[in-house]
Amino acid sequence: MLEDPSNDQLIAWLPEGDGFVIVSPTDFSRRLLPVVYKHSNLASFVRQVNM
């Protein structure tokens, strides 16, 4: 999802390349999470990333 340029308005790599930022949390939850995961819960996504 980070490598797809069509998602740049939603999620992007930090300039250093050592992390990412969710640019638009609401749109990210609505448009991208359901496509990649089986849910649209941002808090759940954050928990999974922190594992």
Protein Blocks (a to p, Z undefined) as FASTA:
>chain_A
ZZpmklmmmoccdfklpaccdfblmlmmmmmmmmmmmcfbfklmmmmmmZZ
